[in-house]
Amino acid sequence: MKTDKIVSLPLDKFISNSMYNKNSGYYMKKNPFGKKGDFITAPNVSRLFSEMIAIWIVSFWKSIGSPKEFNLIELGAGNAAMMKILIESFKKFPSFFKSCRLVIHEISPTLKNIQKKKLSNSNINWINDLKKIKKIPSIFVANEFFDALAIKQFQKKGGLWFEKFVSLNKEKTFFSEEKINMKNYERKIDFRISKNQNFIEYSELGINYLKQISKIIKARSGGILIIDYGYTEDKMKNTLQALYKHEYSDVLAKIGSSDITHNINFRLFEKIIKKLGGLKHSLTTQKEFLTKMGINERAEIIAKNQNFLKKADIYYRLKRLTDEKQMGKLFKVMLIKNQNNNFNLGF
Ligand SMILES: C[S@@+](CC[C@H](N)C(=O)[O-])C[C@H]1O[C@@H](n2cnc3c(N)ncnc32)[C@H](O)[C@@H]1O
């Protein structure tokens, strides 16, 4: 919609509208995964990724005392590639599988339909709100979930803070800014995010999820495994980006048709967890995590007795997941758990 007047939205409102608007949002109308889509995620690169996550989950469940009933909640399950392999793998651990209530938290109706089709033989609860999960120990897993949540950005100039907006008039869509009082924003997230920063980028929704999940973990036991691309430096960076057909594209060019995403600031996650108290975390790279979980050995086993082409394909995909120039280093794995839990497999 273009008008004579200028209409402005804060960056996060613009992103959530582009991505999740009921009629025109990116995730509401298309399946973004794979060759024909805009990006590919680890579970769609190789089943080995999800197998390693499955083994990790079973081991983590043991570390919290093998509860007879617990939730396994996947946040943002995409095309269900991971959940499908998780379930296949869990069947090899019957007492675990019997205790497991499978839950998916998914916002996109299109993807929810794809998930329901792909997982039609399994007993899964889809929930729109984490408040609806049963009050029992809960293990969360989030692969590329947090990067899909809308972000805010702020720039400090001459001692004053300005928030990034997206404006549109009859002719064009463009970035703009408005002077704001940072204290009001910090009060909302209950965190002094501007400390030692000249530029700020964060997802209010992401922080809310972190807080809500931490509360559940503290009250009922459990943990969250987060796998996502991101960085660990103290100074925040501008990581806003759009992807269209596997290439970077202009954020304002293909609104509703390109994926708008950002890199996770894992330092910020660490600081927030510390402030919440009662929790412990571990952080490593995807390469380290998958290697420690035995992905190379598993690749050898499944490559055995395969023909050359199949073998080459298995190792090509493995490299994609673990090579430092590909997903191995940029992608990080973070575990958040109760303070008294010393489980550290994969880290
Ligand atoms: C980048 S995709 C990753 C999908 C999948 N985990 C994978 O690795 O292939 C992000 C997923 O999160 C979902 N999502 C984004 N925001 C959400 C929200 N606020 N609540 C629930 N799901 C959300 C998207 O619809 C999508 O399924």
The ligand as an SDF file (V2000), in Angstrom:
LIG
                    3D

 27 29  0  0  0  0  0  0  0  0999 V2000
   14.3940  -20.2820    9.7560 C   0  0  0  0  0  0  0  0  0  0  0  0
   13.0270  -21.2870   10.0520 S   0  0  0  0  0  0  0  0  0  0  0  0
   13.7940  -22.7020   10.7990 C   0  0  0  0  0  0  0  0  0  0  0  0
   12.9730  -23.9410   10.6780 C   0  0  0  0  0  0  0  0  0  0  0  0
   13.5410  -25.2560   11.2480 C   0  0  0  0  0  0  0  0  0  0  0  0
   13.8350  -25.1570   12.6520 N   0  0  0  0  0  0  0  0  0  0  0  0
   14.7780  -25.7040   10.4920 C   0  0  0  0  0  0  0  0  0  0  0  0
   15.8660  -25.6650   11.0430 O   0  0  0  0  0  0  0  0  0  0  0  0
   14.6400  -26.0900    9.3220 O   0  0  0  0  0  0  0  0  0  0  0  0
   12.1780  -20.4870   11.3730 C   0  0  0  0  0  0  0  0  0  0  0  0
   10.9530  -21.2100   11.8710 C   0  0  0  0  0  0  0  0  0  0  0  0
   10.4360  -20.5240   13.0200 O   0  0  0  0  0  0  0  0  0  0  0  0
    9.0430  -20.2680   12.8300 C   0  0  0  0  0  0  0  0  0  0  0  0
    8.7120  -19.0830   13.6270 N   0  0  0  0  0  0  0  0  0  0  0  0
    9.1750  -17.8350   13.4850 C   0  0  0  0  0  0  0  0  0  0  0  0
    8.6810  -17.0020   14.4220 N   0  0  0  0  0  0  0  0  0  0  0  0
    7.9180  -17.7520   15.2250 C   0  0  0  0  0  0  0  0  0  0  0  0
    7.1430  -17.4800   16.3960 C   0  0  0  0  0  0  0  0  0  0  0  0
    7.0680  -16.2660   16.9130 N   0  0  0  0  0  0  0  0  0  0  0  0
    6.4960  -18.4940   16.9640 N   0  0  0  0  0  0  0  0  0  0  0  0
    6.5610  -19.7420   16.4480 C   0  0  0  0  0  0  0  0  0  0  0  0
    7.2560  -20.0640   15.3440 N   0  0  0  0  0  0  0  0  0  0  0  0
    7.9240  -19.0830   14.7310 C   0  0  0  0  0  0  0  0  0  0  0  0
    8.9290  -20.1130   11.3340 C   0  0  0  0  0  0  0  0  0  0  0  0
    7.6140  -20.1940   10.8670 O   0  0  0  0  0  0  0  0  0  0  0  0
    9.8120  -21.2710   10.8900 C   0  0  0  0  0  0  0  0  0  0  0  0
    9.1580  -22.5080   11.0290 O   0  0  0  0  0  0  0  0  0  0  0  0
  1  2  1  0
  2  3  1  0
  2 10  1  0
  3  4  1  0
  4  5  1  0
  5  6  1  0
  5  7  1  0
  7  8  2  0
  7  9  1  0
 10 11  1  0
 11 12  1  0
 11 26  1  0
 12 13  1  0
 13 14  1  0
 13 24  1  0
 14 15  1  0
 14 23  1  0
 15 16  2  0
 16 17  1  0
 17 18  1  0
 17 23  2  0
 18 19  1  0
 18 20  2  0
 20 21  1  0
 21 22  2  0
 22 23  1  0
 24 25  1  0
 24 26  1  0
 26 27  1  0
M  CHG  2   2   1   9  -1
M  END
$$$$
